[in-house]
Amino acid sequence: MSQIPVIALNDGAKVPQLGFGTYKIDPDQTADAVRTALEVGYRHIDTAQMYRNERGVGQAIREAAIERADVFVTSKLNNGFHEPDDARRAFDGTLAALGFDYVDLFLIHWPLPTRYDGDFVSTWQTLEEFKNDGRARSIGVSNFQVPHLQRLARETDTTPAVNQVEVHPYFGNREVRDYGHEHGIVTEAWAPIARGTVVDDPDVTRIASAVGRSPAQVVLRWHIQRGDVVFPKSVTPQRIAENFAVFDFDLSDDDIDALAALDKGEAGRTGPNPDRFDNLHT
Ligand SMILES: NC(=O)c1ccc[n+]([C@@H]2O[C@H](COP(=O)([O-])OP(=O)(O)OC[C@H]3O[C@@H](n4cnc5c(N)ncnc54)[C@H](OP(=O)(O)O)[C@@H]3O)[C@@H](O)[C@H]2O)c1
C-alpha cells in the first residue's frame, strides 16, 4: 500500500491514486476479484449501487482482515433514487450491503439533467447530510459537466471532493478536467484504459515497447503522471497485478503528449453523454 501515492481532497481526506474498479463484475464473482486485488495490494475499491455488487466488496474486505480504516471505499447513488427520501433509503442500503458504518466517498452517479425537473441540487444537499453525520467521509459527483458543477457552486455550500468522469487517451474530457483543476475538484478517470480498447493502439504499443511495459501499464501511468485518480477493472488475476505495477517507471513528456494527442473528442467516448443520459433503470 505504501507505494501508492495519495491525493488530498478539498475536505482534508486523502484518496489512494490507484484503486480497483468493479463495474460489470458479476455479484457472484465480486468477492473473489476484490480478494485478489487486496492480496495484490490495492486499498481503494470503487463500487456503486448500480453494479449490485456492494455486498461482495464488503465481504472481501472483512474476510481479508484488513482494518476498515486502511481501505478507501467509494459507492454511488443509483439513478432512480435522486429524490431526498429515496436517496436516504438507498444510502442506508449501501451501508447495509457493504456491512460498514461509513463509506469513504459517496457520489451522485449521473446528473440526469433531463429528469427530476432538472433538480440535482436537492440530491446534492441530501449527500451533504451524509457527510455531516459522518457516514460519508467525503462526497462527490460523477459524470457532471461544467454547467452542472457551476450550478452546485452557485446554489450549495459544498464543493464536490471529486468528479468521476470518463477520461482516457481517446477521450480527454478536457473542459471538465480543467474546471476541476481550477476549483479544487479531483478528477477520477473512469474507463482509464477505454474498457480495454486502447491497448491495441499503435502509438500505445510503440511507447510500451520502448519503455518495456505493457500497453495497459503505459496508459495507467499516463493518468497517474497527469494527476488523476484511476481504478482499472479486471477479473483476470494476472491483469489485476499488472495494472497495479505502475509506480516503478516514468513516461517522458513526449510520451505523455503523444497519448494526449489520441483524443477523438466526443467520438472517443465509450459511454453516454451526461447531458442526454436519462436512464433510471441501469
Ligand atoms: N461513474 C461512472 O459512471 C463509471 C462508468 C464506468 C466505469 N466506472 C468505474 O471505473 C472503473 C473502470 O472502468 P471500466 O471498468 O469501465 O473500464 P476499464 O477499467 O478501462 O477497462 C476494463 C476492461 O479492460 C480489460 N482489462 C483490464 N486490465 C487489462 C489489461 N491489463 N490488459 C488488457 N485488458 C485489460 C478488462 O477485462 P477483464 O476484466 O476480462 O480482465 C475489462 O474488459 C469501473 O470498473 C467502475 O468502477 C464508473
The ligand as a Gaussian input file, in Angstrom:
#p B3LYP/6-31G(d) Opt

LIG

0 1
 N      -19.028000       6.657000     -12.682000
 C      -19.327000       6.035000     -13.802000
 O      -20.301000       6.359000     -14.488000
 C      -18.453000       4.905000     -14.250000
 C      -18.623000       4.361000     -15.531000
 C      -17.790000       3.314000     -15.900000
 C      -16.824000       2.851000     -15.026000
 N      -16.704000       3.373000     -13.781000
 C      -15.709000       2.869000     -12.802000
 O      -14.439000       2.853000     -13.429000
 C      -13.929000       1.517000     -13.395000
 C      -13.046000       1.264000     -14.591000
 O      -13.776000       1.456000     -15.800000
 P      -14.279000       0.253000     -16.726000
 O      -14.407000      -0.979000     -15.915000
 O      -15.492000       0.711000     -17.469000
 O      -13.149000       0.117000     -17.828000
 P      -11.559000      -0.139000     -17.831000
 O      -11.047000      -0.319000     -16.467000
 O      -10.974000       0.926000     -18.697000
 O      -11.444000      -1.488000     -18.669000
 C      -11.901000      -2.722000     -18.185000
 C      -11.749000      -3.733000     -19.338000
 O      -10.365000      -3.845000     -19.701000
 C       -9.913000      -5.187000     -19.536000
 N       -8.564000      -5.113000     -18.950000
 C       -8.253000      -4.828000     -17.651000
 N       -6.920000      -4.829000     -17.477000
 C       -6.368000      -5.108000     -18.688000
 C       -5.030000      -5.246000     -19.128000
 N       -4.004000      -5.100000     -18.286000
 N       -4.818000      -5.531000     -20.437000
 C       -5.855000      -5.666000     -21.288000
 N       -7.160000      -5.537000     -20.931000
 C       -7.404000      -5.275000     -19.630000
 C      -10.915000      -5.851000     -18.609000
 O      -11.015000      -7.247000     -18.926000
 P      -11.098000      -8.436000     -17.817000
 O      -11.936000      -7.965000     -16.679000
 O      -11.750000      -9.540000     -18.604000
 O       -9.690000      -8.751000     -17.433000
 C      -12.207000      -5.114000     -18.962000
 O      -12.784000      -5.667000     -20.133000
 C      -15.212000       0.671000     -13.357000
 O      -14.969000      -0.672000     -13.042000
 C      -16.012000       1.440000     -12.358000
 O      -15.543000       1.181000     -11.043000
 C      -17.506000       4.402000     -13.389000

